Amino acid sequence: MTTSGTEQSQPAEMAFLAEVGAMVEITTDATESRTVMTAEGIRLVLFSFDTGQELSEHTAAMPVLLQVLEGNLTVSAGGRSVDLRPGGVVHLRARVPHAVIALAPSRLLLIMLDPRAG
């Protein structure tokens, strides 16, 4: 099953998104987001950030994974900051306050571990 630019939410044995990073553009002086898949136990949200854009401190009601597809972000949580680049992954427990700031134009895949999804 292939999708092209639309959210994948049908029940399936296997869901597939080709080129997920291309599903959201990096916009000058903006942060954009888009849910790109909802499947059993997960929701995938793709973010794009221009340099200097940020998500101020917030929490998620469920555990999450953050993976940079392109660019460079600083992720802060629990009094610690990490430099997140392609190839790195951050796991955050539910309800942990965290913030994200883009050090370069970036695309971030947020994987929400949501037992209600799908």
TIMI-2910 file (N, C-alpha, C, CB; in pm, 1 decimal, decimal comma, always signed):
<rs>
+----------+----------+----------+----------+----------+----------+----------+----------+----------+----------+----------+----------+------+
!      n_x !      n_y !      n_z !     ca_x !     ca_y !     ca_z !      c_x !      c_y !      c_z !     cb_x !     cb_y !     cb_z ! resn !
+----------+----------+----------+----------+----------+----------+----------+----------+----------+----------+----------+----------+------+
!    +85,0 !   -117,1 !     +0,0 !     +0,0 !     +0,0 !     +0,0 !    +89,1 !   +122,7 !     +0,0 !    -96,5 !     +0,1 !   +121,6 !  Met !
!    +73,6 !   +207,5 !    -96,0 !   +153,1 !   +329,2 !   -107,3 !    +61,7 !   +449,3 !    -98,5 !   +233,5 !   +331,6 !   -238,9 !  Thr !
!   +110,8 !   +552,7 !    -32,4 !    +34,6 !   +676,3 !    -30,4 !   +120,9 !   +784,2 !    -92,3 !     -9,6 !   +714,8 !   +114,3 !  Thr !
!    +57,8 !   +884,6 !   -143,7 !   +134,3 !   +995,0 !   -202,5 !    +77,8 !  +1125,9 !   -152,1 !   +131,1 !   +990,0 !   -357,8 !  Ser !
!   +135,1 !  +1170,9 !    -39,4 !    +97,0 !  +1301,6 !    +11,9 !    -28,3 !  +1305,4 !    +96,2 !    +80,0 !  +1392,4 !    -99,2 !  Gly !
!    -88,4 !  +1190,2 !   +126,8 !   -206,9 !  +1191,0 !   +210,7 !   -180,4 !  +1107,2 !   +334,4 !   -330,0 !  +1138,4 !   +133,7 !  Thr !
!   -258,4 !  +1133,0 !   +438,4 !   -241,6 !  +1057,6 !   +562,4 !   -283,1 !   +913,6 !   +539,9 !   -323,5 !  +1120,5 !   +677,3 !  Glu !
!   -202,8 !   +822,7 !   +592,5 !   -232,5 !   +680,3 !   +587,1 !   -305,6 !   +642,6 !   +714,2 !   -103,1 !   +595,5 !   +569,4 !  Gln !
!   -433,2 !   +600,1 !   +705,0 !   -505,0 !   +564,5 !   +826,3 !   -589,8 !   +438,9 !   +811,8 !   -591,6 !   +678,1 !   +868,1 !  Ser !
!   -585,3 !   +370,6 !   +699,5 !   -662,7 !   +249,7 !   +682,7 !   -594,5 !   +135,0 !   +756,4 !   -680,4 !   +216,5 !   +533,5 !  Gln !
!   -673,7 !    +43,2 !   +815,1 !   -613,1 !    -74,7 !   +875,7 !   -541,5 !   -153,2 !   +766,2 !   -720,3 !   -163,2 !   +947,9 !  Pro !
!   -421,7 !   -200,1 !   +794,2 !   -345,7 !   -272,7 !   +693,4 !   -245,5 !   -363,1 !   +762,1 !   -274,5 !   -175,7 !   +596,5 !  Ala !
!   -209,4 !   -468,1 !   +694,0 !   -104,2 !   -556,0 !   +743,0 !    +29,0 !   -482,4 !   +740,1 !    -96,8 !   -685,4 !   +659,0 !  Glu !
!    +45,5 !   -395,8 !   +640,1 !   +167,6 !   -317,2 !   +627,7 !   +130,7 !   -181,4 !   +569,0 !   +273,9 !   -390,5 !   +538,8 !  Met !
!   +172,0 !    -76,1 !   +636,2 !   +152,0 !    +59,2 !   +584,8 !   +287,8 !   +110,6 !   +540,1 !    +87,2 !   +154,2 !   +692,9 !  Ala !
!   +291,0 !   +187,7 !   +432,8 !   +417,7 !   +233,1 !   +375,4 !   +404,4 !   +377,6 !   +330,5 !   +460,4 !   +143,2 !   +256,8 !  Phe !
!   +503,3 !   +458,3 !   +367,1 !   +513,4 !   +595,0 !   +318,3 !   +650,1 !   +610,3 !   +252,7 !   +493,1 !   +699,3 !   +434,0 !  Leu !
!   +651,4 !   +642,7 !   +127,7 !   +777,7 !   +668,2 !    +57,9 !   +811,8 !   +815,3 !    +74,1 !   +768,7 !   +628,9 !    -93,7 !  Ala !
!   +938,4 !   +844,7 !   +101,7 !   +984,0 !   +984,1 !   +107,5 !   +902,4 !  +1067,6 !   +205,1 !   +977,6 !  +1046,7 !    -30,4 !  Glu !
!   +889,9 !  +1021,1 !   +328,3 !   +807,6 !  +1090,3 !   +427,4 !   +852,7 !  +1235,2 !   +447,0 !   +812,2 !  +1015,9 !   +560,9 !  Val !
!   +981,7 !  +1262,5 !   +440,0 !  +1031,4 !  +1398,3 !   +459,5 !   +977,4 !  +1497,5 !   +358,5 !  +1180,1 !  +1398,8 !   +453,6 !  Gly !
!   +946,0 !  +1450,4 !   +239,9 !   +896,7 !  +1538,1 !   +133,8 !   +749,7 !  +1575,6 !   +152,3 !   +915,6 !  +1471,4 !     -1,0 !  Ala !
!   +685,6 !  +1520,9 !   +255,8 !   +542,9 !  +1545,1 !   +274,0 !   +512,2 !  +1678,3 !   +341,4 !   +483,0 !  +1434,1 !   +354,4 !  Met !
!   +615,3 !  +1752,4 !   +383,6 !   +595,4 !  +1886,5 !   +438,3 !   +713,7 !  +1973,0 !   +395,2 !   +581,3 !  +1883,2 !   +595,2 !  Val !
!   +682,4 !  +2092,0 !   +347,6 !   +784,5 !  +2185,9 !   +301,7 !   +840,2 !  +2266,4 !   +418,8 !   +726,7 !  +2280,2 !   +195,1 !  Glu !
!   +965,7 !  +2307,8 !   +406,2 !  +1023,2 !  +2402,2 !   +502,2 !   +986,8 !  +2540,9 !   +452,4 !  +1180,5 !  +2384,6 !   +517,0 !  Ile !
!   +914,7 !  +2616,7 !   +537,0 !   +864,4 !  +2748,1 !   +501,5 !   +945,5 !  +2854,7 !   +575,0 !   +713,7 !  +2760,4 !   +535,0 !  Thr !
!   +980,7 !  +2961,3 !   +505,5 !  +1058,4 !  +3069,3 !   +564,6 !   +989,2 !  +3123,6 !   +689,7 !  +1079,8 !  +3181,7 !   +462,4 !  Thr !
!  +1067,0 !  +3134,0 !   +798,4 !  +1020,1 !  +3190,6 !   +926,0 !   +896,9 !  +3121,3 !   +982,6 !   +989,9 !  +3336,3 !   +908,4 !  Asp !
!   +886,7 !  +2989,6 !   +962,9 !   +766,6 !  +2919,4 !  +1010,4 !   +799,1 !  +2778,4 !  +1058,0 !   +661,2 !  +2913,5 !   +899,8 !  Ala !
!   +706,5 !  +2724,6 !  +1135,5 !   +704,5 !  +2583,8 !  +1173,2 !   +575,4 !  +2526,7 !  +1116,9 !   +714,4 !  +2563,7 !  +1330,4 !  Thr !
!   +585,9 !  +2415,2 !  +1048,2 !   +468,8 !  +2348,9 !   +990,0 !   +459,6 !  +2209,0 !  +1048,3 !   +477,3 !  +2343,9 !   +833,6 !  Glu !
!   +338,2 !  +2152,8 !  +1054,8 !   +323,0 !  +2015,0 !  +1097,8 !   +207,8 !  +1950,1 !  +1022,3 !   +299,8 !  +2007,3 !  +1250,0 !  Ser !
!   +216,8 !  +1817,6 !  +1013,6 !   +114,7 !  +1742,6 !   +941,6 !   +115,7 !  +1598,1 !   +989,2 !   +137,7 !  +1750,2 !   +788,4 !  Arg !
!     +0,3 !  +1545,8 !  +1026,6 !     -9,8 !  +1403,4 !  +1058,0 !     -1,5 !  +1327,3 !   +926,7 !   -142,9 !  +1369,8 !  +1135,5 !  Thr !
!    +93,3 !  +1233,8 !   +918,6 !   +113,9 !  +1162,0 !   +793,0 !    +73,7 !  +1015,2 !   +801,9 !   +258,7 !  +1172,3 !   +751,3 !  Val !
!    +54,2 !   +963,3 !   +924,5 !     +8,6 !   +825,0 !   +937,5 !    -53,3 !   +803,9 !  +1074,8 !   +125,2 !   +726,1 !   +914,9 !  Met !
!   -162,4 !   +728,2 !  +1075,4 !   -220,0 !   +676,5 !  +1198,6 !   -235,0 !   +526,9 !  +1177,0 !   -358,5 !   +746,1 !  +1234,5 !  Thr !
!   -174,2 !   +448,3 !  +1264,8 !   -178,8 !   +302,9 !  +1251,9 !   -186,4 !   +244,5 !  +1392,6 !    -53,7 !   +247,5 !  +1173,3 !  Ala !
!   -194,1 !   +113,3 !  +1401,7 !   -209,3 !    +47,4 !  +1530,5 !   -101,1 !    +91,6 !  +1628,7 !   -205,5 !   -103,9 !  +1512,9 !  Glu !
!   -141,2 !   +165,4 !  +1731,2 !    -51,0 !   +205,2 !  +1838,0 !    +37,6 !   +325,6 !  +1812,2 !    +33,3 !    +94,2 !  +1869,9 !  Gly !
!    +29,3 !   +386,6 !  +1693,2 !   +115,9 !   +502,1 !  +1664,5 !    +45,2 !   +608,3 !  +1582,7 !   +240,6 !   +457,2 !  +1591,3 !  Ile !
!    +96,6 !   +728,5 !  +1596,3 !    +64,0 !   +838,2 !  +1505,8 !   +195,8 !   +900,3 !  +1466,0 !    -33,1 !   +944,0 !  +1571,9 !  Arg !
!   +213,7 !   +927,3 !  +1337,8 !   +332,9 !   +994,2 !  +1288,0 !   +296,9 !  +1136,1 !  +1248,6 !   +394,3 !   +917,7 !  +1168,4 !  Leu !
!   +370,0 !  +1231,4 !  +1305,8 !   +350,3 !  +1371,4 !  +1273,0 !   +482,7 !  +1423,8 !  +1220,8 !   +300,1 !  +1453,9 !  +1396,5 !  Val !
!   +478,7 !  +1485,4 !  +1104,6 !   +597,3 !  +1540,6 !  +1041,2 !   +598,7 !  +1691,2 !  +1063,4 !   +601,2 !  +1506,3 !   +889,3 !  Leu !
!   +710,7 !  +1742,4 !  +1112,5 !   +729,2 !  +1885,5 !  +1135,2 !   +836,8 !  +1937,6 !  +1043,4 !   +765,0 !  +1914,4 !  +1281,7 !  Phe !
!   +823,1 !  +2063,2 !  +1002,3 !   +933,5 !  +2134,0 !   +937,7 !   +955,5 !  +2263,9 !  +1013,6 !   +904,3 !  +2161,2 !   +785,5 !  Ser !
!  +1082,3 !  +2301,7 !  +1026,4 !  +1121,3 !  +2422,1 !  +1099,4 !  +1218,9 !  +2500,6 !  +1014,4 !  +1183,8 !  +2387,1 !  +1237,5 !  Phe !
!  +1202,6 !  +2630,2 !  +1007,8 !  +1307,3 !  +2714,7 !   +953,7 !  +1405,6 !  +2742,9 !  +1067,7 !  +1248,7 !  +2848,0 !   +892,5 !  Asp !
!  +1525,5 !  +2785,8 !  +1034,5 !  +1626,2 !  +2818,1 !  +1135,2 !  +1568,7 !  +2915,3 !  +1238,8 !  +1751,9 !  +2878,4 !  +1068,6 !  Thr !
!  +1589,1 !  +2884,8 !  +1366,5 !  +1543,2 !  +2971,6 !  +1474,9 !  +1400,9 !  +2946,8 !  +1520,1 !  +1555,5 !  +3112,0 !  +1433,6 !  Gly !
!  +1324,2 !  +2869,6 !  +1445,4 !  +1186,9 !  +2839,1 !  +1486,1 !  +1190,4 !  +2737,4 !  +1599,0 !  +1103,0 !  +2785,5 !  +1366,1 !  Gln !
!  +1088,4 !  +2740,7 !  +1683,3 !  +1089,5 !  +2651,0 !  +1798,2 !   +950,3 !  +2608,6 !  +1839,5 !  +1158,7 !  +2716,4 !  +1914,3 !  Glu !
!   +947,5 !  +2500,7 !  +1915,0 !   +828,9 !  +2459,4 !  +1989,1 !   +863,3 !  +2487,7 !  +2134,2 !   +790,0 !  +2305,6 !  +1964,0 !  Leu !
!   +792,7 !  +2583,1 !  +2194,8 !   +820,8 !  +2616,5 !  +2334,1 !   +785,9 !  +2496,8 !  +2422,4 !   +741,2 !  +2743,1 !  +2378,3 !  Ser !
!   +830,0 !  +2502,4 !  +2546,3 !   +812,5 !  +2389,2 !  +2636,3 !   +666,5 !  +2344,2 !  +2641,6 !   +861,5 !  +2425,2 !  +2776,3 !  Glu !
!   +647,4 !  +2214,6 !  +2628,3 !   +515,0 !  +2153,5 !  +2628,7 !   +530,3 !  +2007,8 !  +2672,1 !   +446,6 !  +2163,9 !  +2487,7 !  His !
!   +420,1 !  +1937,0 !  +2684,7 !   +423,6 !  +1795,2 !  +2718,4 !   +339,4 !  +1717,5 !  +2617,5 !   +372,6 !  +1771,2 !  +2863,4 !  Thr !
!   +360,6 !  +1588,1 !  +2614,4 !   +278,1 !  +1497,6 !  +2534,3 !   +211,3 !  +1400,1 !  +2630,4 !   +363,5 !  +1421,4 !  +2425,3 !  Ala !
!    +88,9 !  +1363,4 !  +2602,6 !    +13,1 !  +1274,7 !  +2689,8 !    +58,6 !  +1129,6 !  +2679,3 !   -133,6 !  +1284,3 !  +2657,3 !  Ala !
!   +148,7 !  +1101,4 !  +2586,6 !   +195,6 !   +964,7 !  +2562,5 !   +345,9 !   +967,4 !  +2537,3 !   +120,4 !   +899,8 !  +2442,0 !  Met !
!   +414,3 !   +854,1 !  +2546,4 !   +555,9 !   +851,0 !  +2510,6 !   +573,7 !   +885,8 !  +2363,0 !   +616,8 !   +712,4 !  +2541,0 !  Pro !
!   +687,4 !   +949,5 !  +2330,5 !   +715,3 !   +987,3 !  +2192,1 !   +860,2 !   +957,3 !  +2156,8 !   +684,8 !  +1136,2 !  +2169,3 !  Val !
!   +883,6 !   +941,1 !  +2027,5 !  +1017,8 !   +933,4 !  +1970,4 !  +1033,3 !  +1049,4 !  +1875,3 !  +1042,6 !   +797,0 !  +1897,9 !  Leu !
!  +1149,4 !  +1114,5 !  +1877,4 !  +1181,7 !  +1223,5 !  +1785,9 !  +1298,5 !  +1180,0 !  +1700,1 !  +1214,6 !  +1355,2 !  +1862,8 !  Leu !
!  +1284,2 !  +1195,2 !  +1568,3 !  +1390,6 !  +1159,7 !  +1476,1 !  +1404,3 !  +1268,9 !  +1371,2 !  +1363,2 !  +1022,8 !  +1410,0 !  Gln !
!  +1522,2 !  +1326,9 !  +1359,7 !  +1546,3 !  +1429,1 !  +1258,1 !  +1570,8 !  +1359,3 !  +1124,1 !  +1668,0 !  +1520,6 !  +1297,2 !  Val !
!  +1497,4 !  +1401,4 !  +1022,7 !  +1516,7 !  +1349,9 !   +887,7 !  +1615,6 !  +1435,6 !   +810,0 !  +1383,5 !  +1343,3 !   +813,8 !  Leu !
!  +1618,0 !  +1564,1 !   +844,9 !  +1704,2 !  +1660,1 !   +775,6 !  +1726,6 !  +1777,4 !   +870,2 !  +1640,9 !  +1707,8 !   +638,8 !  Glu !
!  +1848,9 !  +1828,1 !   +876,3 !  +1875,7 !  +1948,7 !   +953,9 !  +1939,8 !  +1921,3 !  +1088,1 !  +1749,6 !  +2023,9 !   +974,9 !  Gly !
!  +1910,6 !  +2009,1 !  +1183,6 !  +1976,0 !  +2006,0 !  +1314,3 !  +1886,1 !  +2076,7 !  +1415,0 !  +2117,4 !  +2072,9 !  +1308,8 !  Asn !
!  +1848,8 !  +2005,3 !  +1521,5 !  +1761,3 !  +2058,8 !  +1625,0 !  +1825,6 !  +2042,1 !  +1761,7 !  +1624,2 !  +1989,7 !  +1621,3 !  Leu !
!  +1792,2 !  +2130,5 !  +1853,6 !  +1823,6 !  +2109,3 !  +1994,6 !  +1695,2 !  +2070,1 !  +2064,3 !  +1887,3 !  +2236,8 !  +2060,0 !  Thr !
!  +1699,4 !  +1957,8 !  +2135,6 !  +1584,7 !  +1910,7 !  +2212,7 !  +1624,1 !  +1919,8 !  +2359,6 !  +1542,7 !  +1763,1 !  +2172,5 !  Val !
!  +1539,7 !  +1986,3 !  +2438,6 !  +1566,7 !  +2004,9 !  +2581,1 !  +1456,8 !  +1939,8 !  +2663,1 !  +1578,7 !  +2154,8 !  +2616,1 !  Ser !
!  +1497,2 !  +1866,0 !  +2767,0 !  +1402,4 !  +1802,1 !  +2858,9 !  +1477,5 !  +1763,6 !  +2985,3 !  +1334,4 !  +1676,5 !  +2793,5 !  Ala !
!  +1411,1 !  +1774,9 !  +3097,7 !  +1469,3 !  +1729,8 !  +3223,4 !  +1601,9 !  +1794,3 !  +3258,3 !  +1487,2 !  +1583,8 !  +3219,3 !  Gly !
!  +1620,1 !  +1922,5 !  +3222,0 !  +1743,4 !  +1991,8 !  +3253,2 !  +1860,2 !  +1955,1 !  +3163,7 !  +1779,8 !  +1965,6 !  +3392,9 !  Gly !
!  +1833,2 !  +1884,6 !  +3056,3 !  +1937,4 !  +1839,4 !  +2962,5 !  +1899,7 !  +1879,4 !  +2821,2 !  +1957,8 !  +1685,7 !  +2971,2 !  Arg !
!  +2000,5 !  +1911,3 !  +2739,0 !  +1977,7 !  +1941,1 !  +2596,9 !  +2064,3 !  +1849,8 !  +2512,7 !  +2008,0 !  +2090,3 !  +2564,6 !  Ser !
!  +2008,4 !  +1804,4 !  +2400,2 !  +2085,1 !  +1722,6 !  +2306,3 !  +2079,8 !  +1785,7 !  +2168,1 !  +2031,3 !  +1577,2 !  +2301,9 !  Val !
!  +2185,9 !  +1765,6 !  +2094,0 !  +2197,3 !  +1811,3 !  +1955,8 !  +2148,5 !  +1696,5 !  +1868,8 !  +2345,8 !  +1854,2 !  +1919,1 !  Asp !
!  +2030,0 !  +1709,8 !  +1812,0 !  +1969,1 !  +1600,9 !  +1735,6 !  +1988,9 !  +1625,7 !  +1586,6 !  +1818,4 !  +1587,3 !  +1768,9 !  Leu !
!  +2053,9 !  +1528,7 !  +1522,7 !  +2083,1 !  +1533,3 !  +1378,7 !  +2033,2 !  +1403,2 !  +1315,9 !  +2237,6 !  +1553,6 !  +1351,7 !  Arg !
!  +2029,2 !  +1396,9 !  +1181,8 !  +1986,3 !  +1272,3 !  +1116,8 !  +2066,4 !  +1153,2 !  +1169,8 !  +2002,2 !  +1283,0 !   +963,4 !  Pro !
!  +1994,6 !  +1046,4 !  +1200,6 !  +2056,5 !   +927,0 !  +1256,2 !  +2036,6 !   +915,3 !  +1406,0 !  +2202,9 !   +926,0 !  +1224,8 !  Gly !
!  +2006,4 !  +1026,5 !  +1474,0 !  +1982,7 !  +1023,7 !  +1618,2 !  +1834,6 !  +1012,0 !  +1648,8 !  +2039,9 !  +1148,6 !  +1684,4 !  Gly !
!  +1804,1 !   +960,2 !  +1766,0 !  +1665,9 !   +944,6 !  +1811,0 !  +1658,1 !   +985,2 !  +1957,6 !  +1615,5 !   +797,8 !  +1790,6 !  Val !
!  +1551,6 !  +1055,3 !  +1994,5 !  +1523,3 !  +1090,5 !  +2133,1 !  +1393,0 !  +1023,1 !  +2173,3 !  +1515,0 !  +1245,5 !  +2152,2 !  Val !
!  +1391,9 !   +960,6 !  +2291,0 !  +1268,8 !   +905,7 !  +2349,1 !  +1231,6 !   +992,0 !  +2468,1 !  +1286,3 !   +755,1 !  +2391,4 !  His !
!  +1105,5 !  +1030,0 !  +2477,1 !  +1053,4 !  +1105,0 !  +2590,9 !   +935,4 !  +1029,6 !  +2650,4 !  +1011,7 !  +1248,5 !  +2548,9 !  Leu !
!   +937,0 !  +1014,3 !  +2780,4 !   +822,0 !   +952,6 !  +2848,7 !   +701,7 !  +1046,7 !  +2841,8 !   +856,7 !   +919,3 !  +2997,4 !  Arg !
!   +586,6 !   +993,5 !  +2869,4 !   +464,1 !  +1074,0 !  +2872,4 !   +476,7 !  +1185,4 !  +2975,0 !   +341,6 !   +985,9 !  +2904,2 !  Ala !
!   +425,1 !  +1300,6 !  +2939,1 !   +413,0 !  +1417,9 !  +3026,1 !   +545,5 !  +1481,1 !  +3070,7 !   +336,0 !  +1380,1 !  +3146,5 !  Arg !
!   +653,8 !  +1451,9 !  +3001,0 !   +782,8 !  +1515,1 !  +3030,7 !   +787,6 !  +1649,4 !  +2957,6 !   +903,5 !  +1422,7 !  +2987,9 !  Val !
!   +803,9 !  +1760,6 !  +3029,4 !   +816,3 !  +1889,9 !  +2961,3 !   +940,8 !  +1891,3 !  +2872,0 !   +822,8 !  +2005,5 !  +3064,6 !  Pro !
!   +921,4 !  +1937,9 !  +2748,9 !  +1033,4 !  +1943,4 !  +2654,7 !  +1012,4 !  +2058,1 !  +2556,0 !  +1048,5 !  +1808,7 !  +2579,1 !  His !
!  +1121,8 !  +2098,2 !  +2491,9 !  +1118,8 !  +2206,7 !  +2392,7 !  +1211,4 !  +2168,7 !  +2277,7 !  +1161,6 !  +2344,5 !  +2456,5 !  Ala !
!  +1186,1 !  +2228,8 !  +2161,7 !  +1264,9 !  +2201,7 !  +2041,1 !  +1296,5 !  +2334,4 !  +1974,4 !  +1188,8 !  +2106,2 !  +1942,9 !  Val !
!  +1422,3 !  +2351,0 !  +1930,6 !  +1460,2 !  +2469,4 !  +1853,2 !  +1545,1 !  +2425,3 !  +1734,3 !  +1537,6 !  +2572,7 !  +1941,7 !  Ile !
!  +1518,6 !  +2486,8 !  +1619,4 !  +1590,1 !  +2453,1 !  +1496,2 !  +1716,7 !  +2536,4 !  +1483,5 !  +1499,9 !  +2474,6 !  +1373,5 !  Ala !
!  +1829,2 !  +2467,1 !  +1467,2 !  +1956,9 !  +2533,5 !  +1445,3 !  +1985,2 !  +2549,5 !  +1296,2 !  +2069,8 !  +2455,2 !  +1512,4 !  Leu !
!  +1904,7 !  +2483,0 !  +1214,2 !  +1913,8 !  +2488,4 !  +1067,3 !  +1776,1 !  +2451,2 !  +1013,9 !  +2027,0 !  +2390,8 !  +1010,5 !  Ala !
!  +1745,9 !  +2480,0 !   +888,2 !  +1619,9 !  +2431,4 !   +831,8 !  +1612,2 !  +2279,4 !   +852,3 !  +1608,3 !  +2468,3 !   +679,4 !  Pro !
!  +1500,7 !  +2231,9 !   +907,7 !  +1494,9 !  +2092,2 !   +953,0 !  +1358,8 !  +2030,0 !   +929,6 !  +1529,7 !  +2083,2 !  +1100,0 !  Ser !
!  +1361,5 !  +1896,8 !   +919,8 !  +1240,1 !  +1816,0 !   +917,8 !  +1251,4 !  +1714,0 !  +1030,3 !  +1219,3 !  +1745,7 !   +778,3 !  Arg !
!  +1146,6 !  +1703,2 !  +1110,8 !  +1143,7 !  +1616,8 !  +1228,0 !  +1025,9 !  +1521,8 !  +1217,5 !  +1135,6 !  +1699,7 !  +1358,1 !  Leu !
!  +1051,3 !  +1394,1 !  +1240,7 !   +943,7 !  +1295,9 !  +1247,4 !   +914,4 !  +1268,5 !  +1394,7 !   +981,8 !  +1163,7 !  +1171,2 !  Leu !
!   +791,6 !  +1296,6 !  +1435,6 !   +744,4 !  +1269,5 !  +1571,2 !   +663,2 !  +1141,3 !  +1566,3 !   +659,5 !  +1389,1 !  +1628,5 !  Leu !
!   +704,8 !  +1043,6 !  +1644,5 !   +634,6 !   +916,4 !  +1651,3 !   +567,1 !   +910,3 !  +1786,9 !   +731,6 !   +794,7 !  +1629,5 !  Ile !
!   +435,8 !   +918,6 !  +1785,4 !   +356,9 !   +917,8 !  +1909,3 !   +313,8 !   +773,2 !  +1936,9 !   +231,2 !  +1014,0 !  +1898,6 !  Met !
!   +356,4 !   +720,4 !  +2048,9 !   +325,4 !   +583,0 !  +2086,5 !   +190,8 !   +584,3 !  +2158,8 !   +438,7 !   +520,7 !  +2176,6 !  Leu !
!    +85,5 !   +577,0 !  +2079,5 !    -50,9 !   +601,2 !  +2124,5 !   -133,6 !   +473,6 !  +2114,6 !   -115,8 !   +713,5 !  +2042,2 !  Asp !
!   -161,5 !   +407,8 !  +2226,7 !   -238,2 !   +282,8 !  +2219,1 !   -379,1 !   +301,3 !  +2164,9 !   -246,0 !   +219,6 !  +2354,9 !  Pro !
!   -429,2 !   +425,7 !  +2161,8 !   -563,6 !   +451,4 !  +2108,7 !   -563,0 !   +464,2 !  +1956,8 !   -621,5 !   +578,3 !  +2170,8 !  Arg !
!   -445,0 !   +484,2 !  +1896,7 !   -436,4 !   +506,8 !  +1751,3 !   -462,0 !   +378,3 !  +1676,1 !   -298,9 !   +563,6 !  +1712,3 !  Ala !
!   -513,5 !   +396,3 !  +1554,8 !   -532,9 !   +285,8 !  +1462,7 !   -655,0 !   +211,1 !  +1493,3 !   -418,1 !   +194,4 !  +1464,1 !  Gly !
+----------+----------+----------+----------+----------+----------+----------+----------+----------+----------+----------+----------+------+
</rs>
